[in-house]
Amino acid sequence: MWKMWEAVSHRKLKYKWRHGWKGKPGDDFVAFNGDQQIGRIFQIHEPGLTDRWFWIVMADGGPRLDWPVAGFEETAYIAARRLEMVYENIKSGKQRMVS
């Protein structure tokens, strides 16, 4: 469960986003920090999941600091912002406050 201070709405996307598959634009996007891929969001076309967006952060084996590296959100925008927020916190070494 996300804490109130971890809200992601009403913020601009910070990183570069591209379609996950060249020549097949749609519901699969990859995020980049410069040339480094930092994560991906996409819809899973299965019953019960079609209205949700899955996000996953590329954590490269480093310490996660209690941050989840994957989850579901209701919109592509919120999934993208969630991925960016988690990536930035992990990258900066910020421990997640879970209480």
C-alpha positions as a printed Julia matrix, in Angstrom:
99×3 Matrix{Float64}:
  0.0     0.0     0.0
  1.3     3.42   -0.92
  1.63    6.1     1.74
  0.1     9.54    1.37
  3.52   11.14    0.86
  4.21    8.76   -2.01
  1.46   10.21   -4.22
  2.43   10.57   -7.86
 -0.44   12.39   -9.56
 -0.15   15.9   -11.01
  3.57   15.64  -11.72
  5.21   15.85  -15.13
  7.04   12.84  -16.48
 10.77   13.4   -16.09
 12.35   10.67  -18.21
 12.21    9.79  -21.91
  9.47    7.3   -22.79
  9.32    5.26  -26.02
  7.11    2.53  -27.4
  8.38   -0.86  -26.31
  8.18   -2.36  -29.8
  9.23   -0.45  -32.92
  6.56   -0.61  -35.56
  3.94   -1.71  -33.05
  2.81    1.34  -31.08
  0.29    0.63  -28.39
  0.2    -0.25  -24.74
  3.86   -1.04  -24.0
  6.37    1.69  -23.09
 10.0     1.77  -21.97
 11.59    4.53  -19.87
 15.14    5.8   -20.33
 17.5     7.95  -18.28
 19.83    9.0   -21.07
 20.79    5.75  -22.79
 20.02    3.58  -19.75
 16.71    1.72  -19.68
 15.17    2.24  -16.24
 11.85    0.44  -16.54
  8.76   -0.5   -18.48
  4.99   -0.13  -18.27
  2.46   -2.19  -20.19
 -1.02   -3.63  -20.12
 -1.56   -7.34  -19.68
 -4.4    -8.64  -21.82
 -5.91  -11.15  -19.41
 -9.4   -11.19  -17.89
 -9.5    -9.0   -14.8
 -6.26   -7.16  -15.63
 -7.12   -5.31  -18.85
 -7.91   -2.06  -17.05
 -4.6    -2.03  -15.16
 -1.08   -1.05  -16.1
  1.88   -3.1   -14.89
  5.11   -1.25  -14.1
  8.56   -2.66  -13.41
 11.77   -0.84  -12.45
 15.12   -2.14  -13.63
 16.84   -2.34  -10.24
 20.08   -3.85  -11.66
 20.75   -5.97   -8.57
 21.39   -2.97   -6.32
 19.74   -2.53   -2.92
 16.01   -1.87   -3.18
 15.83   -0.13    0.23
 12.33   -1.54    0.86
 10.94   -0.07   -2.39
  8.82   -2.42   -4.51
 10.17   -2.77   -8.04
  6.91   -3.79   -9.72
  3.19   -3.26   -9.35
 -0.12   -2.33  -10.95
 -1.74    1.09  -11.41
 -5.03    2.25  -12.92
 -3.62    4.39  -15.75
 -0.51    4.54  -17.91
  0.33    7.97  -16.52
  0.2     6.85  -12.88
  2.2     3.69  -13.69
  4.85    5.82  -15.42
  5.04    8.28  -12.52
  5.16    5.44   -9.99
  8.06    3.85  -11.89
  9.92    7.18  -12.04
  9.37    7.86   -8.33
 10.58    4.42   -7.26
 13.57    4.58   -9.63
 14.62    8.01   -8.3
 14.35    6.9    -4.67
 16.36    3.72   -5.26
 18.94    5.61   -7.34
 19.38    8.27   -4.64
 19.71    5.67   -1.88
 16.59    6.82   -0.04
 15.24    4.18    2.33
 11.46    3.74    2.12
  9.59    4.65    5.29
  7.16    1.79    5.74
  5.49    2.88    8.99
